[in-house]
C-alpha cells in the first residue's frame, strides 16, 4: 500500500525537484525506516518504522533512476542501459536475503536492520551523486500530466501492470513455497525455487536491449512465458522440473519489468514522466493486495492452490496476447507524426522534402520540445536536415 502511495507522491516530487533529490529523499526514508526498526521494541512500532517510514521511500529508486538513464544516454543504448539498471533489483534480491539471514543468525534481527539500513543509505548517496546533474524533469504541470492519463492507452498500461505483474506474479511467488511444502518437498525446495526465479529475472531484464522487437512485443513475450510457467509450476512434482520452470518464470517476469518504463517514455516522452510513471506504479498496490487475498481464501477452503495458480496463468496469458495485438496495431511515434505533418512528400535525404530554411527555422523553434519528447527523432530515415536538433 505504501509503495503505491510513495510512487505517486515521489513522482510528483520528481517532476518539481528532479531525480537526484527524489533519490535522496526516498533512499533517506528507506534507510531511516530500517535503522529505526533496529530499536523498535513492539510490533506496532515496527509497523510504523518499517512499514510506514520505510514504505514511504520504497517508490524512489526505479522511477528516478530510469529517468536519469533516459536523460543521459542516446537512443542506440538507452534500452540496454535501462535493462542493466533494472537488473539491480534482481541482484539485490540475490544479495540481501543471504546477508540478512547471516546477520540474524550471527547477531540479531536488530543488528540486521541497522546494517542493512546503513548499506541502503550508502547506496542512496552514491545514486544521488551520479544523478544530481540531471535536470529537473519538467515544469510542474499537474493538470497537463493528468490529462495525459485520461486515455485508453494509459488504462491498458495500468491494467497490464496491476493484473499481469502485481496480481499474477505476486500470487505465484508468495504461495509457491507453501505449495511445494504441501507436496512434501520441504521449505528448502521452495526457497531454492524463489532464488532461481531471481536468477531468471536478472537474465530477463538484460533482454531490454534487444532491438529486433519493439517494447510491446518484448513485454508480451514476458507475460506469456510467465503465464505458461505459472501453470507448469502448479503441475510440476520433481525438484529438477520445478527448478527449470522457476528460472523461466523469472525470465518472463524480468523481461517485461523494464519495458514498462520504456513504454511510458515511448508514449508520453519524459515531460511529466514522474507523475505518469508514479501513477502507473500505484497499480501494484491494487493487484498485490487482491492476488494474495484471493489465494489465501482459496487455500483456506477446500479448493486449495489450483484457483490462484490457474487464474495467474490465465491473466498473464491474456495480458500477453492483448499486448501482441497492441504491438501489431501500434501507432507511429510522436516524432514520426510531426515529420509526416511537416512534410507531405516522400522521405528524402534533405529531410522529408522540406526546404532547408524551413527545417532550420523549425529546428530552432522546437528543439527543446523535440529533444525531450521524441526519443526516436534522430534515427528517422532521411533526417540529415535536422541533425542540429
DOKOLDO-200451 format. One record per residue: residue number from 0; x, y, z negated of N, C-alpha, C, O in turn. Coordinates in steps of 0.1 Angstrom, whole numbers. Layout:
! DOKOLDO-200451
SITE  i  nc1  nc2  nc3  cac1  cac2  cac3  cc1  cc2  cc3  oc1  oc2  oc3
SITE  NUM  X  Y  Z  X  Y  Z  X  Y  Z  X  Y  Z
...
! end
This chain:
! DOKOLDO-200451
SITE  i  nc1  nc2  nc3  cac1  cac2  cac3  cc1  cc2  cc3  oc1  oc2  oc3
SITE  0  8  -12  0  0  0  0  9  13  0  6  22  8
SITE  1  19  13  -9  27  25  -10  36  26  2  41  37  5
SITE  2  40  15  9  48  16  21  40  23  32  45  32  38
SITE  3  27  20  33  19  27  43  18  42  40  19  51  48
SITE  4  15  45  27  14  59  23  27  66  25  27  78  29
SITE  5  38  60  21  51  65  23  54  68  37  60  79  40
SITE  6  51  59  46  54  61  61  47  74  66  52  81  73
SITE  7  34  75  62  26  87  67  32  100  61  34  109  69
SITE  8  35  101  48  40  113  42  53  116  47  56  128  50
SITE  9  62  106  48  76  109  52  76  112  67  85  119  72
SITE  10  67  107  74  66  110  89  63  125  91  69  132  99
SITE  11  53  130  83  50  144  83  62  153  78  65  163  84
SITE  12  69  148  68  81  155  63  92  155  73  98  165  75
SITE  13  94  144  81  104  144  91  102  154  102  111  160  107
SITE  14  89  155  106  86  165  117  89  179  113  91  188  121
SITE  15  90  182  100  93  195  95  108  197  91  114  207  94
SITE  16  113  187  85  127  188  79  137  180  86  149  182  84
SITE  17  133  171  95  143  164  103  146  150  96  143  148  85
SITE  18  153  141  104  156  128  99  165  127  88  164  118  79
SITE  19  176  135  87  186  134  77  180  136  63  182  128  54
SITE  20  172  147  61  166  149  48  156  139  45  153  136  33
SITE  21  149  133  55  139  123  53  146  110  47  141  104  38
SITE  22  157  107  53  165  95  48  170  98  34  169  89  25
SITE  23  174  110  31  179  113  18  168  112  7  170  107  -4
SITE  24  156  118  11  145  118  1  140  103  -1  139  99  -12
SITE  25  138  96  10  133  82  9  142  73  2  139  65  -7
SITE  26  155  74  6  165  65  0  167  68  -15  169  60  -23
SITE  27  166  81  -18  168  85  -32  156  80  -40  159  75  -52
SITE  28  144  80  -35  133  74  -42  134  59  -44  132  54  -55
SITE  29  139  52  -34  141  38  -35  151  34  -45  149  26  -54
SITE  30  163  41  -44  173  38  -54  169  42  -68  173  35  -78
SITE  31  162  53  -70  158  57  -83  148  47  -89  148  43  -100
SITE  32  139  42  -80  129  32  -85  136  19  -90  132  13  -100
SITE  33  147  15  -83  154  3  -87  162  6  -100  162  -3  -108
SITE  34  168  17  -101  176  20  -113  167  21  -125  170  16  -135
SITE  35  156  28  -123  146  30  -134  140  16  -138  137  14  -150
SITE  36  139  7  -128  134  -6  -131  143  -14  -140  139  -23  -147
SITE  37  156  -11  -140  166  -18  -148  164  -15  -163  169  -22  -172
SITE  38  157  -4  -166  154  -1  -181  139  -2  -184  135  1  -195
SITE  39  131  -7  -175  117  -8  -177  115  -20  -187  120  -31  -185
SITE  40  107  -18  -198  106  -28  -208  92  -33  -209  88  -40  -219
SITE  41  83  -30  -199  70  -36  -199  65  -37  -184  71  -31  -175
SITE  42  56  -46  -182  51  -48  -168  44  -36  -162  47  -33  -151
SITE  43  36  -28  -169  30  -16  -164  41  -6  -160  40  1  -149
SITE  44  52  -5  -168  63  5  -165  70  0  -152  75  8  -144
SITE  45  72  -13  -151  78  -19  -139  70  -16  -126  76  -13  -116
SITE  46  57  -17  -128  48  -13  -116  51  1  -112  51  4  -100
SITE  47  52  10  -122  54  24  -119  67  26  -113  68  34  -103
SITE  48  78  20  -118  92  23  -113  94  16  -100  99  23  -90
SITE  49  92  3  -99  95  -4  -87  84  -3  -76  87  -1  -65
SITE  50  71  -4  -81  60  -3  -71  57  10  -66  55  12  -54
SITE  51  56  20  -75  52  34  -71  64  42  -66  65  47  -55
SITE  52  74  44  -75  86  52  -71  94  46  -60  96  53  -50
SITE  53  97  34  -61  105  27  -50  96  26  -38  101  27  -27
SITE  54  83  23  -40  75  21  -28  73  34  -20  71  33  -8
SITE  55  73  45  -27  71  58  -20  83  61  -11  82  69  -1
SITE  56  94  55  -14  106  58  -5  108  47  6  117  48  14
SITE  57  100  36  5  102  25  14  100  27  29  104  20  37
SITE  58  92  38  32  90  41  46  100  50  52  97  56  63
SITE  59  111  52  46  120  63  50  132  58  59  139  67  64
SITE  60  133  45  62  145  41  69  143  39  84  150  45  92
SITE  61  134  30  88  133  26  102  128  38  110  133  40  121
SITE  62  119  46  105  113  57  113  124  68  116  126  71  128
SITE  63  131  74  106  141  84  109  153  79  116  159  85  125
SITE  64  157  66  113  169  61  120  166  58  135  175  60  143
SITE  65  154  54  138  151  52  152  151  65  159  155  66  171
SITE  66  146  76  152  146  89  159  160  94  161  163  100  172
SITE  67  169  91  152  183  95  154  189  88  166  197  94  174
SITE  68  186  75  168  190  68  180  185  75  192  193  77  202
SITE  69  172  78  192  166  84  204  173  98  207  174  102  219
SITE  70  177  105  197  183  118  198  197  118  201  203  128  206
SITE  71  204  106  199  219  106  200  224  98  212  236  100  216
SITE  72  216  89  218  220  80  229  213  83  241  201  86  241
SITE  73  219  80  253  212  82  266  204  70  269  204  60  262
SITE  74  196  71  280  186  61  283  193  48  286  186  37  283
SITE  75  205  47  291  211  35  295  214  26  283  215  14  284
SITE  76  216  32  271  220  25  259  210  25  248  212  18  238
SITE  77  199  34  249  191  36  238  183  23  233  181  21  221
SITE  78  179  15  243  172  3  239  181  -7  232  177  -12  221
SITE  79  193  -8  236  203  -18  230  206  -13  216  206  -21  206
SITE  80  209  0  214  212  6  201  200  5  192  202  2  180
SITE  81  188  7  197  176  5  188  175  -9  183  172  -11  171
SITE  82  178  -19  191  178  -33  187  189  -35  176  186  -42  166
SITE  83  201  -29  178  211  -31  168  207  -25  154  209  -31  144
SITE  84  202  -13  155  197  -6  143  186  -14  136  186  -16  124
SITE  85  177  -19  144  166  -27  138  171  -39  132  165  -44  122
SITE  86  182  -45  137  188  -57  132  193  -55  117  195  -65  110
SITE  87  195  -43  113  199  -40  100  190  -46  89  194  -51  79
SITE  88  177  -45  92  167  -51  83  169  -66  81  168  -71  70
SITE  89  171  -73  93  172  -87  92  185  -91  84  186  -100  77
SITE  90  196  -83  87  208  -85  80  207  -83  65  212  -91  57
SITE  91  199  -73  61  197  -71  47  189  -82  40  191  -85  29
SITE  92  179  -88  48  172  -99  42  180  -111  41  177  -120  32
SITE  93  191  -112  48  201  -124  46  211  -121  35  216  -130  29
SITE  94  214  -108  33  224  -105  24  219  -103  9  225  -108  0
SITE  95  208  -95  8  204  -91  -6  198  -103  -14  201  -103  -26
SITE  96  190  -112  -9  184  -122  -17  195  -131  -24  194  -133  -36
SITE  97  205  -136  -17  216  -143  -24  223  -135  -34  227  -139  -45
SITE  98  226  -122  -31  232  -113  -41  224  -111  -53  229  -112  -64
SITE  99  211  -109  -51  202  -107  -63  201  -119  -71  201  -118  -83
SITE  100  200  -131  -65  200  -143  -72  212  -145  -80  212  -150  -92
SITE  101  224  -142  -74  237  -144  -82  237  -134  -94  241  -138  -105
SITE  102  233  -122  -92  233  -112  -103  224  -116  -114  227  -115  -126
SITE  103  212  -121  -110  202  -125  -121  207  -137  -128  206  -138  -141
SITE  104  213  -147  -121  218  -159  -128  230  -156  -137  232  -161  -148
SITE  105  239  -148  -131  252  -145  -138  250  -135  -150  255  -137  -161
SITE  106  242  -125  -148  239  -115  -158  224  -114  -162  220  -122  -171
SITE  107  217  -106  -156  202  -105  -159  195  -98  -148  202  -92  -139
SITE  108  182  -98  -148  174  -91  -138  176  -76  -139  175  -69  -129
SITE  109  178  -71  -151  181  -57  -153  194  -52  -146  194  -42  -139
SITE  110  204  -60  -147  216  -58  -140  215  -58  -125  220  -50  -118
SITE  111  207  -68  -121  204  -69  -106  198  -56  -101  201  -51  -91
SITE  112  187  -51  -108  181  -39  -104  191  -27  -103  190  -20  -93
SITE  113  199  -26  -113  208  -15  -114  218  -15  -102  221  -5  -96
SITE  114  225  -27  -100  235  -28  -90  229  -26  -76  235  -19  -68
SITE  115  217  -32  -73  211  -31  -60  207  -16  -58  208  -11  -47
SITE  116  202  -10  -69  198  4  -67  210  13  -64  209  22  -56
SITE  117  222  10  -70  234  18  -66  238  15  -52  243  24  -45
SITE  118  237  3  -48  241  -1  -34  232  7  -24  236  12  -14
SITE  119  219  7  -27  209  14  -18  212  29  -18  212  35  -7
SITE  120  216  35  -29  220  49  -29  232  51  -21  233  62  -14
SITE  121  242  43  -22  254  44  -14  251  44  1  256  52  9
SITE  122  243  34  5  239  33  20  231  46  24  231  50  35
SITE  123  223  51  14  215  63  17  224  75  21  222  82  30
SITE  124  234  76  13  244  87  15  251  86  29  252  95  36
SITE  125  255  73  32  261  71  45  252  74  56  256  80  66
SITE  126  239  69  55  230  72  66  227  87  67  225  92  78
SITE  127  226  94  56  224  108  56  235  115  63  233  124  72
SITE  128  248  111  60  259  118  66  260  116  82  264  125  89
SITE  129  255  104  86  255  102  101  244  108  108  244  109  120
SITE  130  233  112  101  221  117  107  219  132  104  209  138  110
SITE  131  227  138  96  224  152  92  225  162  103  219  173  103
SITE  132  233  158  114  235  167  125  223  167  135  222  175  144
SITE  133  215  157  134  203  156  143  194  167  140  191  171  129
SITE  134  189  173  151  180  185  150  166  181  144  163  169  144
SITE  135  159  190  139  145  188  135  137  183  146  139  187  157
SITE  136  129  173  143  122  166  154  114  175  163  114  174  175
SITE  137  107  185  157  99  195  165  93  205  155  95  204  143
SITE  138  87  215  161  79  224  153  68  216  146  63  206  151
SITE  139  64  220  134  54  213  127  40  216  132  34  226  128
SITE  140  35  207  141  22  209  148  14  197  145  12  188  153
SITE  141  8  197  133  0  186  128  -12  184  137  -15  172  140
SITE  142  -19  194  140  -31  193  149  -28  187  162  -35  178  167
SITE  143  -17  191  168  -13  185  181  -10  170  180  -13  162  188
SITE  144  -3  167  169  1  153  167  -11  144  166  -12  133  172
SITE  145  -21  149  158  -33  140  156  -42  140  168  -50  131  170
SITE  146  -41  150  176  -49  149  189  -43  138  198  -51  131  205
SITE  147  -30  136  197  -24  125  205  -28  111  199  -28  101  206
SITE  148  -32  111  186  -35  98  180  -50  94  184  -53  82  183
SITE  149  -58  103  188  -72  100  192  -73  95  206  -80  101  214
SITE  150  -65  85  209  -65  79  222  -67  64  221  -63  58  211
SITE  151  -72  58  232  -73  43  232  -60  36  231  -58  26  225
SITE  152  -50  42  237  -36  36  237  -31  35  223  -25  25  219
SITE  153  -32  46  215  -27  45  201  -36  35  193  -30  28  184
SITE  154  -49  34  196  -57  25  189  -52  10  192  -52  2  182
SITE  155  -48  8  204  -43  -6  207  -30  -8  199  -28  -19  193
SITE  156  -21  2  199  -8  0  191  -11  -3  177  -5  -11  171
SITE  157  -21  4  171  -24  3  157  -30  -11  155  -26  -18  145
SITE  158  -38  -16  164  -43  -30  162  -33  -40  164  -33  -50  157
SITE  159  -24  -38  174  -13  -48  176  -5  -49  163  -2  -61  159
SITE  160  -1  -38  157  8  -39  146  1  -44  133  7  -52  126
SITE  161  -11  -40  131  -18  -45  120  -22  -59  120  -20  -67  111
SITE  162  -27  -64  132  -31  -78  134  -20  -87  137  -18  -98  130
SITE  163  -11  -84  146  -1  -93  151  11  -94  141  16  -105  139
SITE  164  15  -82  135  26  -83  126  22  -84  112  25  -93  105
SITE  165  14  -74  107  11  -73  93  2  -85  88  5  -91  78
SITE  166  -8  -88  96  -17  -99  92  -10  -112  94  -9  -120  85
SITE  167  -7  -115  107  -2  -128  111  11  -132  105  13  -142  99
SITE  168  21  -123  107  34  -126  103  35  -127  88  42  -136  82
SITE  169  29  -118  81  30  -117  66  23  -130  60  28  -136  51
SITE  170  11  -134  66  4  -145  61  13  -158  62  14  -166  52
SITE  171  19  -160  73  28  -172  75  40  -172  66  43  -182  59
SITE  172  47  -160  65  59  -160  57  56  -162  42  64  -167  34
SITE  173  44  -157  37  41  -158  23  37  -172  19  40  -177  9
SITE  174  29  -178  28  23  -191  25  31  -203  30  27  -215  29
SITE  175  42  -201  37  50  -212  43  56  -220  32  56  -233  32
SITE  176  62  -214  22  68  -221  11  58  -230  3  60  -242  2
SITE  177  47  -225  -1  37  -233  -8  31  -244  1  28  -255  -4
SITE  178  30  -241  14  25  -252  24  35  -263  24  30  -275  23
SITE  179  48  -261  25  57  -271  25  58  -279  12  61  -291  11
SITE  180  57  -271  1  57  -278  -12  45  -287  -14  46  -298  -19
SITE  181  33  -283  -8  21  -292  -9  23  -305  -1  16  -315  -4
SITE  182  33  -305  8  35  -317  16  47  -325  11  52  -334  17
SITE  183  52  -321  -1  62  -329  -8  76  -326  -3  86  -333  -5
SITE  184  78  -315  5  91  -312  10  100  -303  0  112  -301  3
SITE  185  94  -298  -10  101  -291  -20  103  -276  -17  101  -272  -6
SITE  186  107  -269  -28  109  -254  -26  121  -251  -17  121  -241  -10
SITE  187  131  -260  -18  144  -258  -10  141  -257  5  146  -249  12
SITE  188  132  -266  9  128  -266  24  121  -253  28  124  -248  38
SITE  189  112  -248  19  106  -236  22  115  -224  22  114  -215  31
SITE  190  124  -224  12  134  -213  11  143  -213  24  146  -202  29
SITE  191  147  -225  28  156  -226  40  148  -221  52  154  -215  61
SITE  192  136  -224  53  128  -220  64  127  -205  65  128  -199  76
SITE  193  125  -198  54  125  -184  54  138  -178  58  139  -168  65
SITE  194  149  -184  53  163  -179  57  164  -181  73  170  -172  79
SITE  195  160  -192  78  161  -194  92  152  -185  100  155  -180  111
SITE  196  140  -181  95  132  -171  101  140  -157  102  139  -150  111
SITE  197  147  -154  91  156  -142  91  167  -143  101  169  -133  108
SITE  198  173  -155  103  183  -156  113  177  -154  127  183  -147  136
SITE  199  165  -160  129  159  -158  142  155  -144  145  156  -139  156
SITE  200  150  -137  134  146  -123  135  158  -115  139  156  -105  148
SITE  201  170  -117  134  182  -110  138  185  -112  153  188  -102  160
SITE  202  183  -124  157  186  -127  171  175  -120  180  179  -114  190
SITE  203  163  -120  176  152  -114  184  153  -99  185  150  -94  196
SITE  204  158  -93  175  159  -78  175  170  -74  186  169  -63  191
SITE  205  179  -82  188  190  -79  197  185  -80  212  192  -75  221
SITE  206  173  -85  214  168  -86  228  162  -72  232  158  -71  244
SITE  207  162  -62  223  157  -49  227  164  -43  239  159  -34  245
SITE  208  177  -47  241  185  -41  251  182  -47  265  188  -43  275
SITE  209  173  -57  266  170  -64  279  164  -53  288  154  -47  284
SITE  210  169  -52  300  164  -42  310  155  -48  320  149  -40  328
SITE  211  155  -61  321  147  -68  331  132  -65  329  124  -64  339
SITE  212  127  -65  317  113  -63  314  111  -50  306  119  -45  299
SITE  213  99  -45  308  95  -33  300  92  -36  286  91  -47  282
SITE  214  89  -25  278  87  -27  264  74  -35  261  74  -43  252
SITE  215  64  -33  269  51  -40  267  53  -55  269  48  -63  261
SITE  216  60  -59  279  63  -73  282  71  -80  271  68  -91  267
SITE  217  82  -73  266  90  -78  256  82  -80  243  83  -91  236
SITE  218  74  -70  239  66  -72  227  56  -83  229  53  -91  219
SITE  219  50  -85  241  40  -95  243  47  -109  242  41  -118  236
SITE  220  59  -111  247  66  -123  246  69  -127  231  67  -138  227
SITE  221  72  -117  224  75  -119  209  63  -124  202  63  -133  194
SITE  222  51  -117  205  39  -122  198  34  -136  202  30  -143  194
SITE  223  36  -139  215  32  -152  220  41  -163  213  36  -173  209
SITE  224  54  -160  213  63  -170  206  59  -172  191  58  -183  186
SITE  225  56  -161  185  52  -161  171  39  -169  169  38  -177  160
SITE  226  29  -167  178  17  -175  177  19  -190  179  13  -197  171
SITE  227  26  -193  189  29  -208  191  36  -214  179  32  -225  175
SITE  228  46  -207  173  53  -212  162  45  -212  149  47  -221  141
SITE  229  35  -203  148  27  -203  136  19  -217  135  18  -223  125
SITE  230  14  -220  147  6  -233  148  16  -245  146  12  -255  139
SITE  231  28  -244  152  37  -255  151  42  -257  136  45  -268  132
SITE  232  44  -246  129  48  -247  115  38  -255  107  42  -262  97
SITE  233  25  -253  109  15  -260  102  15  -275  105  12  -283  97
SITE  234  18  -278  118  17  -292  122  30  -300  119  30  -312  118
SITE  235  42  -293  118  54  -299  116  55  -306  102  50  -301  92
SITE  236  62  -318  102  63  -325  90  77  -329  86  79  -332  74
SITE  237  86  -328  95  100  -332  91  109  -319  91  106  -309  98
SITE  238  119  -319  82  127  -307  80  134  -302  93  135  -290  94
SITE  239  138  -310  101  145  -306  113  136  -298  122  139  -287  127
SITE  240  124  -303  125  114  -296  133  110  -283  126  109  -273  133
SITE  241  108  -283  113  105  -271  106  116  -260  108  113  -248  110
SITE  242  128  -265  107  140  -255  108  140  -249  122  142  -237  123
SITE  243  139  -257  132  139  -252  146  128  -243  149  130  -232  154
SITE  244  116  -247  144  104  -238  147  106  -225  139  101  -214  144
SITE  245  111  -226  127  113  -213  119  122  -203  126  119  -191  126
SITE  246  133  -208  132  142  -200  140  134  -193  151  136  -181  153
SITE  247  126  -200  159  119  -195  170  108  -185  165  105  -175  172
SITE  248  102  -188  153  92  -179  148  99  -165  145  93  -155  148
SITE  249  111  -166  139  118  -154  136  122  -146  149  122  -134  149
SITE  250  126  -154  160  129  -147  172  117  -140  178  119  -128  182
SITE  251  106  -146  177  94  -139  182  91  -127  174  88  -116  179
SITE  252  91  -128  161  89  -116  152  99  -105  154  96  -94  155
SITE  253  112  -109  155  122  -99  157  122  -93  171  127  -81  172
SITE  254  116  -99  181  116  -94  194  107  -82  195  110  -72  201
SITE  255  95  -83  189  85  -72  190  87  -60  181  82  -49  183
SITE  256  94  -62  170  96  -51  160  102  -39  166  96  -28  165
SITE  257  114  -39  172  120  -27  177  112  -21  189  113  -9  192
SITE  258  104  -29  196  97  -24  207  86  -14  204  82  -6  212
SITE  259  81  -15  191  71  -5  187  76  9  187  70  19  191
SITE  260  88  11  181  95  24  182  97  29  196  95  40  199
SITE  261  101  19  205  104  23  219  91  26  226  90  35  234
SITE  262  80  20  222  67  22  228  62  36  224  56  44  233
SITE  263  63  40  211  59  53  207  67  64  214  62  74  219
SITE  264  80  62  216  88  71  223  84  72  238  84  82  244
SITE  265  81  60  244  77  60  258  64  67  260  63  74  270
SITE  266  54  65  252  41  70  254  40  85  250  33  93  256
SITE  267  47  89  239  45  102  233  57  111  233  56  123  229
SITE  268  69  106  237  81  114  236  85  114  221  81  106  213
SITE  269  94  124  218  99  125  204  93  137  197  95  138  185
SITE  270  86  146  204  79  156  197  68  150  188  60  141  193
SITE  271  68  153  175  58  148  166  60  133  164  51  126  160
SITE  272  72  128  167  75  113  165  72  108  151  67  98  149
SITE  273  77  116  141  75  112  127  60  111  124  57  101  117
SITE  274  52  120  128  38  119  125  31  107  131  24  100  125
SITE  275  34  105  144  28  94  152  33  81  147  25  72  145
SITE  276  46  79  146  51  66  141  48  63  127  45  52  123
SITE  277  48  74  118  44  72  104  29  68  103  26  59  95
SITE  278  21  74  111  6  69  111  5  55  116  -3  47  110
SITE  279  13  51  126  12  37  131  16  28  120  10  17  118
SITE  280  26  31  112  31  22  101  20  20  90  21  11  82
SITE  281  11  29  89  0  27  79  -8  15  82  -15  9  73
SITE  282  -8  10  95  -15  -2  98  -10  -14  91  -17  -24  89
SITE  283  3  -14  87  9  -25  80  2  -28  67  -1  -40  63
SITE  284  -2  -17  59  -8  -19  47  -22  -26  48  -26  -34  39
SITE  285  -29  -24  59  -42  -30  61  -41  -45  64  -47  -53  57
SITE  286  -32  -48  74  -31  -62  78  -24  -70  67  -28  -82  64
SITE  287  -14  -65  60  -7  -72  50  -15  -74  37  -12  -83  29
SITE  288  -26  -66  36  -35  -69  25  -45  -80  28  -48  -89  20
SITE  289  -51  -79  40  -61  -88  44  -56  -102  46  -63  -112  42
SITE  290  -44  -104  52  -39  -117  55  -37  -126  43  -43  -136  42
SITE  291  -29  -121  33  -27  -130  21  -40  -132  13  -42  -143  8
SITE  292  -49  -122  12  -61  -124  5  -70  -134  12  -75  -143  5
SITE  293  -71  -134  25  -79  -144  33  -73  -158  30  -81  -167  27
SITE  294  -60  -159  32  -54  -173  30  -55  -177  15  -57  -189  13
SITE  295  -54  -168  6  -55  -171  -8  -69  -177  -11  -70  -187  -19
SITE  296  -79  -171  -6  -93  -176  -8  -94  -190  -1  -101  -198  -7
SITE  297  -88  -191  11  -90  -204  18  -83  -215  10  -88  -226  9
SITE  298  -71  -212  5  -63  -223  -2  -70  -226  -15  -70  -238  -19
SITE  299  -76  -217  -22  -82  -220  -35  -95  -227  -33  -101  -233  -42
SITE  300  -100  -227  -20  -112  -235  -17  -108  -249  -12  -96  -253  -13
SITE  301  -117  -256  -6  -114  -269  -1  -108  -269  13  -105  -279  19
SITE  302  -107  -257  19  -103  -256  33  -88  -257  34  -83  -261  45
SITE  303  -80  -253  24  -66  -255  24  -59  -244  33  -64  -233  34
SITE  304  -47  -248  39  -39  -238  46  -43  -237  61  -38  -228  67
SITE  305  -51  -246  66  -54  -246  80  -60  -233  85  -55  -227  95
SITE  306  -71  -227  79  -77  -215  84  -67  -203  86  -67  -197  97
SITE  307  -59  -201  76  -50  -189  77  -39  -191  88  -37  -182  96
SITE  308  -33  -203  89  -23  -205  99  -29  -206  113  -23  -201  123
SITE  309  -41  -211  114  -48  -212  127  -51  -197  132  -50  -194  143
SITE  310  -57  -189  122  -60  -176  126  -48  -167  129  -49  -159  139
SITE  311  -37  -169  122  -25  -162  125  -20  -165  139  -15  -157  146
SITE  312  -21  -178  143  -17  -182  156  -26  -176  167  -21  -171  177
SITE  313  -39  -177  165  -48  -171  175  -47  -156  176  -47  -151  187
SITE  314  -45  -149  165  -44  -135  166  -31  -131  173  -31  -121  181
SITE  315  -20  -137  169  -7  -134  176  -8  -136  191  -3  -128  199
SITE  316  -14  -148  195  -15  -151  209  -24  -140  216  -21  -136  227
SITE  317  -35  -137  210  -44  -127  215  -37  -113  217  -39  -107  228
SITE  318  -30  -109  208  -22  -96  209  -12  -97  220  -11  -88  228
SITE  319  -5  -108  221  5  -110  232  -1  -110  245  4  -103  254
SITE  320  -12  -117  247  -19  -117  260  -25  -104  264  -24  -100  276
SITE  321  -30  -97  254  -35  -83  257  -24  -74  261  -26  -65  270
SITE  322  -13  -75  255  -1  -67  258  4  -70  272  8  -61  279
SITE  323  3  -82  276  7  -86  290  -2  -79  300  2  -74  311
SITE  324  -15  -79  297  -25  -72  306  -21  -57  307  -22  -51  317
SITE  325  -18  -51  295  -15  -37  295  -2  -35  303  -1  -25  310
SITE  326  8  -44  302  20  -42  309  18  -43  324  25  -35  331
SITE  327  9  -51  328  6  -51  343  -1  -39  348  2  -35  359
SITE  328  -9  -32  340  -16  -20  344  -10  -8  338  -17  2  337
SITE  329  3  -8  335  9  3  328  9  16  337  12  15  349
SITE  330  5  27  332  5  39  339  19  45  340  28  42  332
SITE  331  22  54  350  35  60  352  39  68  340  31  72  332
SITE  332  52  69  338  57  77  327  54  91  329  51  96  340
SITE  333  55  99  318  53  113  318  62  120  328  57  128  336
SITE  334  75  116  328  84  123  337  80  120  352  82  128  361
SITE  335  76  107  355  72  104  368  60  112  372  59  116  384
SITE  336  50  114  363  38  121  367  42  136  370  36  141  379
SITE  337  51  141  362  55  155  365  61  156  379  57  166  386
SITE  338  70  147  383  76  148  396  65  146  407  66  152  417
SITE  339  56  137  405  46  134  415  37  146  417  32  148  428
SITE  340  35  154  406  27  166  408  35  177  414  29  185  422
SITE  341  48  177  411  56  188  417  58  186  432  58  196  439
SITE  342  60  174  436  63  171  450  54  161  456  54  150  451
SITE  343  47  164  466  37  155  472  44  147  483  38  137  487
SITE  344  55  150  488  62  143  498  69  131  493  70  129  480
SITE  345  75  123  501  82  111  497  95  115  490  100  126  493
SITE  346  100  107  481  113  110  474  124  112  484  125  105  494
SITE  347  132  122  481  144  124  489  156  127  480  154  128  468
SITE  348  168  126  486  180  129  478  181  143  473  189  146  465
SITE  349  172  152  478  172  166  474  162  168  463  161  179  458
SITE  350  154  158  459  145  159  447  131  160  451  124  170  449
SITE  351  125  149  457  111  148  460  106  158  470  94  162  469
SITE  352  115  163  479  110  171  490  109  186  486  105  194  494
SITE  353  112  189  473  111  203  469  123  211  472  134  205  472
SITE  354  122  223  476  134  231  479  142  234  467  137  235  456
SITE  355  155  234  468  164  236  456  161  248  448  162  247  435
SITE  356  156  259  453  154  270  445  142  268  435  142  273  424
SITE  357  132  260  440  121  256  431  125  247  420  121  248  408
SITE  358  134  237  424  139  228  413  147  236  403  146  233  391
SITE  359  155  245  408  164  252  398  155  261  389  158  261  377
SITE  360  145  267  394  137  276  385  129  267  376  128  270  364
SITE  361  123  256  381  116  247  372  124  241  361  120  239  350
SITE  362  137  237  365  146  231  356  149  240  344  149  237  333
SITE  363  151  253  348  154  263  338  143  265  328  145  267  316
SITE  364  130  266  333  119  268  325  115  257  316  111  259  305
SITE  365  116  245  322  110  233  315  121  224  308  118  214  302
SITE  366  134  228  309  144  220  304  142  215  290  144  203  287
SITE  367  139  224  280  138  219  266  127  209  265  128  199  258
SITE  368  116  211  272  104  201  271  108  188  278  105  177  272
SITE  369  113  189  290  116  176  297  126  167  290  124  155  289
SITE  370  137  173  286  147  165  280  142  159  267  147  148  263
SITE  371  133  165  260  128  160  248  117  149  250  116  139  243
SITE  372  108  152  259  96  144  261  97  133  272  89  124  272
SITE  373  106  134  280  107  125  292  120  117  292  129  121  299
SITE  374  121  107  283  134  100  282  138  93  295  150  90  297
SITE  375  129  90  304  132  84  317  135  93  328  136  89  339
SITE  376  136  106  325  137  116  336  149  115  345  148  116  357
SITE  377  160  114  338  173  114  346  175  103  356  182  104  366
SITE  378  168  92  353  171  80  361  161  78  373  161  68  380
SITE  379  152  88  375  142  86  385  149  87  399  157  95  401
SITE  380  145  79  409  152  79  422  151  92  428  140  99  428
SITE  381  162  97  434  162  109  441  162  121  432  156  131  435
SITE  382  169  120  421  168  131  411  180  141  412  182  149  403
SITE  383  188  141  423  200  148  423  198  163  422  207  170  417
SITE  384  187  168  425  184  183  424  182  188  410  182  200  408
SITE  385  181  178  400  178  183  387  188  178  377  185  177  365
SITE  386  200  174  381  209  169  372  213  178  360  217  174  350
SITE  387  210  191  363  214  201  352  205  200  340  208  206  330
SITE  388  193  194  342  184  194  330  190  188  319  184  186  308
! end
